[in-house]
């Protein structure tokens, strides 16, 4: 039986000896099931400009919650309508900012994100402190999830901000001074999961195959995929055209 994203995240917790952790995410498909199924393992949840967020998803979340929104767009209205009745919740609106799926919000607003996040986490730790851990720094693998550990303290798990784990880089030094930061990535998380699913769809692959047929590449020629995402098409193309060099 194939493990869900939530199961694999919990597997990561068990592998690293984490009982409870603060979780930061963007896309509902990364955190929704985990927050419901493994709520006891969740010390708090922070959502950074979450894409595709609904009132139903917000209403399902229990426990401390921090949400970053932009000043413009439908997300602010969704959050505002759902947060009115919640306690132990903090909403931060970034002035003059519009949250998009491609937004690099942590790099754009490092100072604002960092100050509010550390303040929120400190309040939660004062109410119910998480067990501090000191794990060996470096990278590892748990199922389909790759992780990188930095710092020591209460565990703080950083999921991809839709596009790439490197989007956390500007804030990592500050966070790792107080927390054991665990940055996770993989083909099942973030926008990479959607790209992988699309890259395996018969209709999409047929479209690519038609394009390749029109180009009629010859053995020894090179194929360049610019902005190749997860590389799912390059992997498929390399299997379909073993005599070509796919780069």
Number of C-alpha atoms within 10 A of each C-alpha: 3 6 11 13 20 19 16 18 22 19 17 21 18 12 11 13 11 18 15 21 23 22 22 23 23 26 22 19 19 23 23 17 18 22 21 14 12 14 15 14 17 19 23 25 24 24 22 22 29 21 18 13 18 14 15 10 14 19 12 11 17 17 16 20 24 19 23 25 26 20 17 15 13 14 22 20 13 16 18 13 11 15 18 9 9 14 11 14 17 16 17 18 15 18 10 8 16 17 22 15 16 11 16 19 23 19 15 13 14 15 13 14 18 17 11 16 20 15 11 19 22 14 14 19 16 9 8 10 14 19 13 16 16 14 17 13 14 10 13 12 14 18 13 16 18 16 21 18 21 22 23 20 18 24 28 27 23 22 25 24 29 26 18 18 18 14 18 20 13 16 16 19 13 14 19 19 13 17 23 24 27 25 22 24 23 21 17 19 23 24 23 21 17 14 18 17 12 15 20 13 10 10 11 13 16 11 11 15 14 12 11 13 10 9 9 9 13 9 11 10 10 12 15 10 12 7 7 12 15 17 16 17 21 18 13 14 20 15 12 11 12 10 12 17 14 19 14
